[in-house]
Amino acid sequence: MTQKAPTAPPPAADAAAERPSKSQRKREMTALQDLGESLLRLTAAELARVDLPEALREAIGEMARIGSHEARRRHRQYIGKLMRQVDPEPLRAAIEDATGESKQAVALMHRCERLRDALLADDATLEAVLAELPDADVQQLRATIRAARREHSEGRPPRHARQLYRWLHDQYERKAQAS
């Protein structure tokens, strides 16, 4: 009995084995469409913080003007098509940061809340904050703290406390980005 030598598969079979299947490509496109959907749920301020190509930014802005269900479905597909030209990982990270879903964003939020509460409780924390943020406007910060304390003692809505939190968040976010 003679054995046949194994034959190499034709070159077309090798190329087909290397590229993803049609089902895999469809899953990837659907994932990009879903990422585009999450971009549509961002507010204008959150969307402004995300680095997007201009065509994609315009397509997302145009979605608000579309009323028909079928037209919205087609436009979502168009956004998915535009998403194929973008690296999705930086977008996912930017969306997580914008929506506060990343661990760093949540940690920063909790830190700023604790600092705000400590600043409203006593003045000892103010010196520590000023040591970390030497470029801070001390006079404005002290005025905001006094106004927030006054609000709290009078039982008014915490407008200045929110302002203090936003200021702390912005300062520490800038500091983190500079590092």
MIDOSE-1310 file (N, C-alpha, C; in nm, 2 decimals, decimal comma, always signed):
residues 179
mtqk	+0,08/-0,12/+0,00/+0,00/+0,00/+0,00/+0,09/+0,12/+0,00; +0,06/+0,21/-0,09/+0,13/+0,34/-0,09/+0,05/+0,45/-0,03; +0,12/+0,53/+0,05/+0,05/+0,64/+0,11/+0,06/+0,76/+0,03; -0,05/+0,84/+0,02/-0,05/+0,96/-0,05/+0,02/+1,07/+0,03
apta	+0,09/+1,15/-0,03/+0,15/+1,27/+0,04/+0,04/+1,37/+0,07; +0,04/+1,43/+0,19/-0,07/+1,53/+0,21/-0,05/+1,65/+0,12; -0,16/+1,69/+0,07/-0,16/+1,81/-0,02/-0,19/+1,94/+0,06; -0,13/+2,04/+0,02/-0,15/+2,17/+0,09/-0,28/+2,23/+0,05
pppa	-0,35/+2,29/+0,14/-0,48/+2,35/+0,10/-0,46/+2,46/+0,00; -0,55/+2,49/-0,08/-0,54/+2,60/-0,17/-0,52/+2,73/-0,10; -0,45/+2,83/-0,17/-0,42/+2,95/-0,10/-0,55/+3,03/-0,06; -0,66/+3,01/-0,13/-0,78/+3,08/-0,09/-0,83/+3,03/+0,04
adaa	-0,81/+2,91/+0,07/-0,86/+2,85/+0,20/-0,78/+2,91/+0,32; -0,65/+2,94/+0,30/-0,56/+3,00/+0,40/-0,61/+3,14/+0,43; -0,64/+3,22/+0,32/-0,69/+3,36/+0,34/-0,82/+3,36/+0,41; -0,91/+3,26/+0,38/-1,04/+3,26/+0,45/-1,03/+3,23/+0,59
aerp	-0,93/+3,14/+0,63/-0,91/+3,10/+0,76/-0,86/+3,22/+0,85; -0,78/+3,31/+0,79/-0,72/+3,42/+0,86/-0,82/+3,53/+0,89; -0,91/+3,56/+0,80/-1,00/+3,67/+0,82/-1,12/+3,63/+0,90; -1,18/+3,72/+0,98/-1,29/+3,68/+1,06/-1,41/+3,64/+0,98
sksq	-1,49/+3,55/+1,05/-1,61/+3,50/+0,98/-1,71/+3,62/+0,97; -1,81/+3,59/+0,88/-1,92/+3,69/+0,86/-1,99/+3,72/+0,99; -2,01/+3,62/+1,08/-2,08/+3,64/+1,20/-1,99/+3,72/+1,30; -1,86/+3,70/+1,30/-1,77/+3,78/+1,38/-1,77/+3,93/+1,34
rkre	-1,77/+3,95/+1,21/-1,77/+4,09/+1,15/-1,90/+4,16/+1,19; -2,01/+4,08/+1,19/-2,14/+4,14/+1,22/-2,15/+4,17/+1,37; -2,09/+4,09/+1,46/-2,08/+4,11/+1,60/-2,00/+4,24/+1,63; -1,89/+4,25/+1,56/-1,81/+4,37/+1,57/-1,88/+4,50/+1,53
mtal	-1,95/+4,49/+1,42/-2,03/+4,61/+1,37/-2,14/+4,64/+1,47; -2,21/+4,54/+1,53/-2,31/+4,57/+1,62/-2,25/+4,63/+1,75; -2,13/+4,59/+1,79/-2,07/+4,64/+1,91/-2,04/+4,79/+1,88; -1,99/+4,82/+1,76/-1,97/+4,96/+1,73/-2,09/+5,05/+1,72
qdlg	-2,20/+4,99/+1,67/-2,33/+5,06/+1,68/-2,37/+5,08/+1,82; -2,35/+4,99/+1,91/-2,39/+5,00/+2,05/-2,30/+5,11/+2,11; -2,18/+5,12/+2,07/-2,09/+5,23/+2,12/-2,14/+5,36/+2,07; -2,18/+5,36/+1,95/-2,24/+5,49/+1,90/-2,37/+5,52/+1,97
esll	-2,45/+5,42/+2,01/-2,57/+5,45/+2,09/-2,54/+5,51/+2,22; -2,43/+5,46/+2,29/-2,39/+5,52/+2,41/-2,34/+5,67/+2,39; -2,29/+5,70/+2,28/-2,25/+5,84/+2,25/-2,38/+5,92/+2,24; -2,49/+5,87/+2,18/-2,61/+5,94/+2,17/-2,67/+5,97/+2,31
rlta	-2,64/+5,89/+2,41/-2,70/+5,91/+2,54/-2,63/+6,02/+2,62; -2,51/+6,06/+2,57/-2,43/+6,16/+2,65/-2,50/+6,30/+2,63; -2,48/+6,38/+2,73/-2,53/+6,52/+2,72/-2,43/+6,60/+2,63; -2,47/+6,72/+2,60/-2,39/+6,80/+2,51/-2,25/+6,83/+2,58
aela	-2,25/+6,86/+2,71/-2,13/+6,89/+2,78/-2,04/+6,77/+2,79; -2,10/+6,65/+2,81/-2,02/+6,53/+2,81/-1,96/+6,49/+2,68; -2,04/+6,52/+2,57/-2,00/+6,49/+2,44/-1,89/+6,58/+2,39; -1,89/+6,70/+2,45/-1,79/+6,80/+2,41/-1,65/+6,75/+2,46
rvdl	-1,65/+6,68/+2,57/-1,52/+6,63/+2,63/-1,46/+6,51/+2,56; -1,54/+6,45/+2,47/-1,50/+6,33/+2,40/-1,44/+6,37/+2,27; -1,32/+6,32/+2,24/-1,25/+6,35/+2,11/-1,31/+6,27/+2,00; -1,39/+6,33/+1,91/-1,45/+6,26/+1,80/-1,42/+6,33/+1,66
peal	-1,42/+6,25/+1,56/-1,41/+6,31/+1,42/-1,53/+6,40/+1,39; -1,51/+6,50/+1,32/-1,61/+6,59/+1,29/-1,74/+6,53/+1,23; -1,72/+6,44/+1,13/-1,84/+6,38/+1,07/-1,92/+6,30/+1,17; -1,86/+6,23/+1,26/-1,93/+6,16/+1,36/-2,00/+6,25/+1,46
reai	-1,93/+6,36/+1,50/-1,99/+6,46/+1,59/-2,12/+6,52/+1,52; -2,11/+6,55/+1,39/-2,23/+6,60/+1,32/-2,34/+6,50/+1,31; -2,31/+6,38/+1,29/-2,41/+6,27/+1,28/-2,48/+6,25/+1,41; -2,41/+6,26/+1,52/-2,47/+6,25/+1,65/-2,56/+6,37/+1,68
gema	-2,51/+6,49/+1,64/-2,60/+6,61/+1,66/-2,72/+6,60/+1,58; -2,71/+6,55/+1,46/-2,83/+6,54/+1,37/-2,94/+6,44/+1,42; -2,89/+6,34/+1,50/-2,99/+6,24/+1,55/-3,10/+6,31/+1,63; -3,08/+6,42/+1,69/-3,18/+6,48/+1,77/-3,29/+6,54/+1,69
rigs	-3,26/+6,57/+1,56/-3,36/+6,63/+1,47/-3,45/+6,52/+1,40; -3,41/+6,40/+1,41/-3,48/+6,29/+1,34/-3,59/+6,24/+1,42; -3,71/+6,24/+1,37/-3,83/+6,19/+1,44/-3,88/+6,05/+1,41; -3,87/+6,02/+1,28/-3,93/+5,89/+1,24/-3,84/+5,77/+1,29
hear	-3,91/+5,67/+1,34/-3,85/+5,55/+1,39/-3,75/+5,49/+1,29; -3,80/+5,47/+1,17/-3,72/+5,40/+1,07/-3,60/+5,49/+1,03; -3,62/+5,62/+1,02/-3,51/+5,71/+0,99/-3,41/+5,71/+1,10; -3,45/+5,70/+1,23/-3,36/+5,69/+1,34/-3,28/+5,56/+1,33
rrhr	-3,34/+5,45/+1,30/-3,28/+5,32/+1,28/-3,17/+5,33/+1,18; -3,20/+5,39/+1,06/-3,10/+5,40/+0,95/-2,99/+5,49/+0,99; -3,02/+5,60/+1,07/-2,92/+5,69/+1,11/-2,82/+5,62/+1,21; -2,88/+5,54/+1,30/-2,79/+5,46/+1,39/-2,70/+5,37/+1,32
qyig	-2,74/+5,31/+1,21/-2,66/+5,23/+1,13/-2,55/+5,32/+1,06; -2,58/+5,44/+1,02/-2,49/+5,53/+0,96/-2,38/+5,57/+1,07; -2,42/+5,59/+1,19/-2,33/+5,62/+1,30/-2,24/+5,50/+1,32; -2,29/+5,38/+1,32/-2,21/+5,26/+1,33/-2,11/+5,25/+1,22
klmr	-2,15/+5,29/+1,10/-2,05/+5,29/+0,98/-1,94/+5,39/+1,01; -1,97/+5,51/+1,06/-1,87/+5,60/+1,09/-1,78/+5,56/+1,20; -1,84/+5,48/+1,29/-1,76/+5,43/+1,41/-1,65/+5,33/+1,36; -1,67/+5,27/+1,24/-1,57/+5,17/+1,19/-1,44/+5,24/+1,16
qvdp	-1,44/+5,38/+1,14/-1,32/+5,45/+1,11/-1,25/+5,50/+1,23; -1,30/+5,48/+1,35/-1,25/+5,53/+1,47/-1,20/+5,41/+1,56; -1,09/+5,44/+1,63/-1,04/+5,34/+1,73/-1,14/+5,34/+1,85; -1,21/+5,23/+1,88/-1,31/+5,23/+1,98/-1,26/+5,24/+2,12
eplr	-1,14/+5,19/+2,15/-1,09/+5,19/+2,29/-1,08/+5,32/+2,35; -1,02/+5,42/+2,29/-1,01/+5,56/+2,35/-1,16/+5,61/+2,37; -1,25/+5,58/+2,27/-1,38/+5,63/+2,29/-1,45/+5,57/+2,41; -1,43/+5,44/+2,43/-1,49/+5,37/+2,54/-1,44/+5,43/+2,67
aaie	-1,31/+5,46/+2,68/-1,25/+5,52/+2,80/-1,31/+5,66/+2,82; -1,32/+5,74/+2,71/-1,37/+5,87/+2,72/-1,52/+5,87/+2,77; -1,60/+5,78/+2,72/-1,74/+5,77/+2,76/-1,75/+5,73/+2,90; -1,66/+5,64/+2,95/-1,67/+5,60/+3,09/-1,63/+5,71/+3,18
datg	-1,53/+5,79/+3,13/-1,49/+5,91/+3,21/-1,60/+6,01/+3,21; -1,66/+6,04/+3,10/-1,77/+6,14/+3,09/-1,89/+6,10/+3,17; -1,92/+5,98/+3,17/-2,04/+5,93/+3,25/-2,01/+5,89/+3,39; -1,88/+5,90/+3,43/-1,84/+5,87/+3,56/-1,84/+5,72/+3,59
eskq	-1,83/+5,63/+3,49/-1,83/+5,49/+3,51/-1,69/+5,43/+3,53; -1,58/+5,50/+3,50/-1,45/+5,45/+3,52/-1,41/+5,45/+3,67; -1,33/+5,36/+3,71/-1,29/+5,36/+3,85/-1,22/+5,49/+3,89; -1,14/+5,54/+3,80/-1,07/+5,67/+3,84/-1,17/+5,78/+3,86
aval	-1,27/+5,79/+3,77/-1,37/+5,89/+3,78/-1,45/+5,88/+3,91; -1,49/+5,76/+3,94/-1,56/+5,73/+4,07/-1,48/+5,77/+4,19; -1,35/+5,73/+4,19/-1,26/+5,76/+4,30/-1,24/+5,91/+4,31; -1,23/+5,98/+4,20/-1,22/+6,13/+4,21/-1,34/+6,19/+4,26
mhrc	-1,46/+6,14/+4,22/-1,58/+6,19/+4,27/-1,59/+6,18/+4,42; -1,56/+6,06/+4,47/-1,57/+6,03/+4,61/-1,47/+6,12/+4,69; -1,35/+6,13/+4,64/-1,25/+6,22/+4,70/-1,30/+6,36/+4,71; -1,35/+6,41/+4,60/-1,40/+6,55/+4,61/-1,52/+6,57/+4,70
erlr	-1,61/+6,47/+4,71/-1,72/+6,48/+4,80/-1,67/+6,48/+4,95; -1,57/+6,39/+4,98/-1,51/+6,39/+5,11/-1,44/+6,52/+5,15; -1,37/+6,58/+5,05/-1,30/+6,70/+5,07/-1,40/+6,82/+5,09; -1,50/+6,82/+5,01/-1,61/+6,92/+5,03/-1,67/+6,92/+5,17
dall	-1,70/+6,80/+5,21/-1,76/+6,78/+5,35/-1,66/+6,82/+5,45; -1,53/+6,79/+5,44/-1,43/+6,83/+5,54/-1,41/+6,98/+5,54; -1,41/+7,04/+5,42/-1,39/+7,18/+5,41/-1,51/+7,26/+5,48; -1,63/+7,20/+5,46/-1,74/+7,27/+5,53/-1,74/+7,24/+5,68
adda	-1,68/+7,14/+5,72/-1,68/+7,11/+5,87/-1,57/+7,19/+5,94; -1,45/+7,21/+5,89/-1,35/+7,29/+5,96/-1,25/+7,35/+5,86; -1,17/+7,44/+5,92/-1,07/+7,51/+5,83/-0,94/+7,44/+5,82; -0,91/+7,33/+5,90/-0,79/+7,26/+5,89/-0,77/+7,19/+5,75
tlea	-0,87/+7,15/+5,69/-0,86/+7,08/+5,56/-0,83/+7,18/+5,45; -0,87/+7,31/+5,47/-0,84/+7,41/+5,37/-0,69/+7,42/+5,35; -0,61/+7,42/+5,45/-0,46/+7,43/+5,44/-0,41/+7,31/+5,36; -0,46/+7,19/+5,38/-0,41/+7,07/+5,31/-0,45/+7,09/+5,16
vlae	-0,57/+7,13/+5,13/-0,61/+7,15/+4,99/-0,53/+7,26/+4,92; -0,50/+7,37/+4,99/-0,42/+7,47/+4,93/-0,27/+7,43/+4,91; -0,23/+7,34/+5,00/-0,09/+7,28/+4,98/-0,09/+7,19/+4,85; -0,19/+7,12/+4,82/-0,20/+7,04/+4,70/-0,22/+7,12/+4,58
lpda	-0,30/+7,23/+4,59/-0,33/+7,31/+4,48/-0,28/+7,45/+4,50; -0,15/+7,47/+4,47/-0,09/+7,61/+4,50/-0,14/+7,72/+4,42; -0,19/+7,69/+4,30/-0,24/+7,79/+4,21/-0,39/+7,83/+4,23; -0,45/+7,78/+4,34/-0,59/+7,80/+4,36/-0,61/+7,95/+4,41
dvqq	-0,73/+8,00/+4,37/-0,77/+8,13/+4,41/-0,83/+8,12/+4,55; -0,74/+8,15/+4,65/-0,77/+8,13/+4,79/-0,89/+8,22/+4,83; -0,90/+8,34/+4,79/-1,00/+8,43/+4,83/-1,14/+8,38/+4,78; -1,15/+8,34/+4,66/-1,27/+8,28/+4,60/-1,31/+8,15/+4,67
lrat	-1,21/+8,07/+4,70/-1,24/+7,94/+4,77/-1,30/+7,97/+4,91; -1,24/+8,06/+4,98/-1,28/+8,09/+5,12/-1,43/+8,14/+5,11; -1,45/+8,23/+5,02/-1,59/+8,29/+5,00/-1,69/+8,18/+4,97; -1,66/+8,09/+4,89/-1,75/+7,98/+4,85/-1,78/+7,89/+4,98
iraa	-1,67/+7,86/+5,05/-1,69/+7,78/+5,17/-1,78/+7,85/+5,27; -1,75/+7,98/+5,29/-1,84/+8,06/+5,39/-1,99/+8,06/+5,34; -2,01/+8,08/+5,21/-2,14/+8,08/+5,16/-2,21/+7,95/+5,17; -2,14/+7,84/+5,15/-2,19/+7,70/+5,17/-2,23/+7,68/+5,31
rreh	-2,14/+7,72/+5,40/-2,17/+7,70/+5,55/-2,30/+7,78/+5,59; -2,31/+7,90/+5,54/-2,43/+7,98/+5,56/-2,55/+7,92/+5,51; -2,54/+7,87/+5,39/-2,66/+7,80/+5,33/-2,70/+7,68/+5,42; -2,60/+7,60/+5,46/-2,64/+7,49/+5,54/-2,70/+7,53/+5,67
segr	-2,65/+7,63/+5,74/-2,71/+7,67/+5,87/-2,85/+7,73/+5,85; -2,88/+7,79/+5,74/-3,01/+7,85/+5,71/-3,11/+7,75/+5,65; -3,06/+7,63/+5,62/-3,14/+7,53/+5,56/-3,18/+7,55/+5,42; -3,10/+7,63/+5,35/-3,13/+7,66/+5,20/-3,07/+7,55/+5,12
pprh	-3,12/+7,54/+4,99/-3,06/+7,44/+4,90/-2,91/+7,46/+4,89; -2,83/+7,35/+4,87/-2,69/+7,36/+4,87/-2,62/+7,41/+4,74; -2,66/+7,52/+4,69/-2,60/+7,57/+4,57/-2,45/+7,59/+4,58; -2,40/+7,66/+4,68/-2,26/+7,69/+4,70/-2,18/+7,56/+4,73
arql	-2,24/+7,47/+4,80/-2,18/+7,34/+4,82/-2,15/+7,26/+4,69; -2,25/+7,27/+4,61/-2,23/+7,21/+4,47/-2,12/+7,28/+4,39; -2,12/+7,41/+4,40/-2,02/+7,49/+4,34/-1,88/+7,45/+4,39; -1,87/+7,43/+4,52/-1,75/+7,40/+4,58/-1,70/+7,26/+4,53
yrwl	-1,80/+7,16/+4,52/-1,77/+7,03/+4,47/-1,72/+7,04/+4,33; -1,79/+7,12/+4,24/-1,75/+7,13/+4,10/-1,61/+7,19/+4,09; -1,58/+7,29/+4,17/-1,45/+7,35/+4,17/-1,34/+7,25/+4,21; -1,36/+7,18/+4,32/-1,27/+7,07/+4,36/-1,24/+6,97/+4,25
hdqy	-1,35/+6,92/+4,19/-1,35/+6,82/+4,08/-1,27/+6,87/+3,97; -1,29/+7,00/+3,92/-1,22/+7,05/+3,81/-1,07/+7,07/+3,84; -1,04/+7,11/+3,96/-0,90/+7,13/+4,00/-0,82/+7,00/+4,00; -0,88/+6,90/+4,07/-0,81/+6,77/+4,07/-0,81/+6,70/+3,94
erka	-0,91/+6,72/+3,86/-0,91/+6,66/+3,73/-0,80/+6,72/+3,64; -0,79/+6,85/+3,65/-0,68/+6,92/+3,57/-0,54/+6,87/+3,62; -0,53/+6,86/+3,75/-0,40/+6,81/+3,81/-0,37/+6,67/+3,77; -0,47/+6,58/+3,76/-0,45/+6,44/+3,72/-0,41/+6,44/+3,57
qas	-0,47/+6,52/+3,49/-0,44/+6,53/+3,34/-0,30/+6,58/+3,32; -0,26/+6,67/+3,40/-0,12/+6,73/+3,39/-0,01/+6,63/+3,43; -0,05/+6,54/+3,51/+0,05/+6,44/+3,56/+0,08/+6,33/+3,46
